[in-house]
Amino acid sequence: MTRPLLVALLVAVPAVAAPLPDAERERLAFHRLYGTWADPTGENAFRADGLQLRVRLPGAPHRVNYSFPQARVVSRFVRRVEGDFTAVVRVACPTLADGVVDDRRILAGGLMAVDSAGAHGAVWRSEMGDANHRIHFGAQWMNEKGGGGQGSGQRGAAGRAWVRLTRTGPIMTYGWGWDGKELADGGPEQVGWVGSVEVGIIAENTTGVPAEVSFDSYTITQPGNAP
């Protein structure tokens, strides 16, 4: 009787899962942070460098801005978030040659949140054609009925910059600046968000030439929760 009992006990011992390879752990950590890739046109691509995100955009126009109707739907990473939140990310764009960018031809990256009815708010850092102030900041918001507005702010010469998007119920506030601590404040704006929203990274290009936008130091925090 002893031997069959011993065999049964051995069979019942659960297998110990093998540790994940480093590459798989990095991939899972990346997608836990950024969420799911959404590219409706199939024209864009991304690559992960640790927890840094690089989005490659073709020359064909991709922009979230509703005043640019000929642009294709913008590609983005999305996470569904219930309730209030603050999202912050650092954005970098290459410095493009004079004549490639102007006030309509831009390369940009930032944050966007949209609810199931289409009410959305966005904030971005863009590379534009002003030689003395290549970096510009902008924001837009639109409610489900199509009413909304746009805002713009600080300018700078070059380098990485930070943008912030905050939801408080139906209200959007936003910020931008040169470090992650002292960000200029914009809003409040009545977006009219209802229920959960999809929050994520957006990348835009209307320059006519392929380019890459990179993101790092991304966080989404909610009241009472750590990033």
C-alpha positions in Angstrom: 0.0 0.0 0.0 2.9 2.3 0.6 4.3 2.4 -2.9 1.0 3.4 -4.7 0.4 6.1 -2.1 3.8 7.5 -2.7 3.3 7.6 -6.5 0.0 9.4 -6.0 1.6 12.0 -3.8 4.4 12.6 -6.3 1.8 13.0 -9.1 -0.1 15.6 -7.0 3.0 17.8 -6.5 2.4 20.9 -8.7 5.0 21.8 -11.3 7.1 24.9 -10.7 6.9 27.3 -13.6 10.1 28.2 -15.3 11.2 31.8 -14.9 10.3 34.0 -17.9 13.2 35.0 -20.2 14.4 38.6 -19.8 13.0 39.6 -23.2 9.5 38.3 -22.3 9.5 40.1 -18.9 10.5 43.3 -20.7 7.7 42.9 -23.3 5.1 42.3 -20.6 6.3 45.2 -18.5 6.2 47.5 -21.6 2.6 46.5 -22.5 1.4 46.8 -18.9 2.7 50.4 -18.9 1.6 51.6 -22.4 -1.3 49.3 -23.1 -2.5 48.1 -26.5 -1.3 49.4 -29.9 -4.0 50.9 -32.1 -3.1 51.7 -35.7 -6.3 51.9 -37.8 -4.5 52.5 -41.1 -1.8 49.9 -40.6 0.8 52.5 -41.8 2.7 53.1 -38.6 5.0 51.1 -36.5 6.5 51.1 -33.0 9.4 49.6 -31.2 10.3 49.2 -27.6 13.6 50.0 -26.1 13.2 48.8 -22.6 10.4 51.1 -21.3 11.1 53.7 -24.0 8.6 53.8 -26.8 9.5 54.8 -30.4 6.7 55.4 -32.9 7.6 55.5 -36.6 5.3 57.5 -38.9 5.2 57.7 -42.7 5.0 61.0 -44.6 1.2 60.6 -45.1 -0.6 63.0 -42.7 -1.7 61.5 -39.4 -3.1 64.0 -36.9 -5.7 64.0 -34.1 -6.4 67.7 -34.6 -10.0 68.1 -36.0 -9.0 71.3 -37.9 -6.9 69.1 -40.1 -9.7 67.0 -41.7 -7.6 65.4 -44.5 -5.4 63.7 -41.9 -5.7 59.9 -41.3 -6.7 58.6 -37.9 -3.8 58.9 -35.5 -2.0 55.8 -34.2 -1.8 55.4 -30.5 -1.3 53.2 -27.5 -4.3 52.9 -25.2 -5.3 51.8 -21.7 -8.9 51.8 -20.4 -9.1 53.8 -17.2 -12.1 54.1 -14.8 -12.5 57.4 -13.0 -10.1 60.3 -12.5 -6.5 60.2 -13.5 -3.3 62.1 -14.3 -1.2 60.9 -17.2 2.4 62.3 -17.7 5.0 61.5 -20.4 8.2 62.9 -21.8 8.3 63.4 -25.5 11.2 63.8 -28.0 11.1 64.7 -31.7 14.0 65.0 -34.1 14.9 68.5 -35.2 13.8 68.7 -38.9 15.3 70.8 -41.6 14.0 74.2 -42.5 11.2 74.0 -45.0 10.1 70.5 -43.8 8.1 72.0 -41.0 5.9 75.1 -40.6 2.7 76.1 -38.8 0.7 73.3 -40.6 3.4 70.7 -41.2 4.4 69.4 -37.8 5.8 66.3 -36.0 4.2 65.8 -32.5 3.7 63.4 -29.7 1.5 63.6 -26.6 -1.5 62.2 -24.7 -5.1 61.7 -25.5 -8.2 60.4 -23.6 -11.5 59.5 -25.3 -14.8 58.1 -24.0 -17.2 55.7 -25.8 -19.2 58.7 -27.2 -16.1 60.2 -28.8 -15.6 63.1 -26.3 -11.9 63.6 -26.2 -9.0 65.8 -24.9 -5.4 65.8 -26.0 -2.2 67.6 -25.2 1.1 67.5 -27.2 4.6 68.7 -27.8 5.3 69.5 -31.5 8.2 70.3 -33.8 7.2 73.2 -35.9 8.7 75.7 -38.4 9.6 78.6 -36.2 13.4 78.6 -36.4 13.8 80.4 -33.0 11.2 78.3 -31.2 11.1 74.8 -32.8 9.2 73.3 -29.9 5.6 74.3 -29.5 2.9 73.0 -27.1 -0.7 72.6 -27.9 -4.0 71.1 -26.6 -7.5 70.4 -27.9 -10.8 69.2 -26.6 -14.1 68.2 -28.2 -17.3 67.0 -26.6 -19.6 64.4 -28.1 -21.7 67.0 -29.9 -18.6 68.4 -31.7 -18.1 71.5 -29.6 -14.6 72.2 -28.3 -11.5 74.3 -28.6 -7.8 74.5 -28.8 -5.0 76.0 -26.7 -1.2 76.7 -27.1 1.5 77.7 -24.8 5.3 77.8 -24.2 7.9 77.6 -26.9 11.5 76.4 -26.9 14.5 75.7 -29.0 15.1 71.9 -28.8 15.2 68.8 -26.6 12.8 66.6 -24.7 9.7 68.1 -23.1 6.9 66.9 -20.8 3.1 66.9 -21.2 0.4 66.1 -18.7 -3.3 65.3 -19.1 -5.7 65.2 -16.2 -9.3 64.1 -15.9 -11.6 65.2 -13.1 -15.0 63.9 -13.9 -16.1 65.6 -17.2 -13.3 68.2 -16.9 -9.9 68.3 -18.6 -6.8 70.1 -17.4 -3.4 69.9 -18.9 0.2 71.0 -18.6 3.6 71.1 -20.4 7.1 72.1 -19.6 10.8 71.3 -19.7 11.0 69.0 -16.7 8.5 66.7 -14.9 8.0 69.0 -11.9 7.3 72.5 -13.0 4.6 72.3 -15.7 2.5 75.2 -16.9 -1.2 74.7 -16.3 -4.0 74.9 -18.9 -7.8 74.6 -18.5 -10.1 73.6 -17.0 -12.1 72.6 -20.1 -15.5 71.0 -20.2 -14.9 67.8 -22.3 -17.9 66.0 -21.0 -16.3 62.6 -20.5 -18.8 59.9 -19.3 -17.8 56.6 -17.9 -14.4 55.0 -18.5 -12.0 56.4 -21.1 -9.2 55.1 -23.3 -6.0 57.0 -22.3 -2.8 56.8 -24.2 0.1 58.0 -26.2 -0.5 59.7 -29.6 2.0 60.4 -32.4 1.3 62.8 -35.2 3.0 63.7 -38.5 2.0 66.1 -41.2 5.4 67.0 -42.5 5.3 64.8 -45.7 8.5 62.9 -44.7 8.8 59.8 -42.5 9.9 60.5 -38.9 10.0 59.0 -35.5 8.7 60.3 -32.1 9.9 58.8 -28.8 8.4 58.6 -25.4 9.6 57.7 -21.9 8.9 58.3 -18.2 5.2 57.5 -18.8 2.9 57.3 -15.8 -0.8 57.2 -15.1 -1.9 57.9 -11.5 -5.3 57.9 -9.9 -6.4 59.4 -6.6 -5.1 57.2 -3.8 -3.0 54.9 -6.1 0.7 54.8 -7.0 1.8 55.0 -10.6 
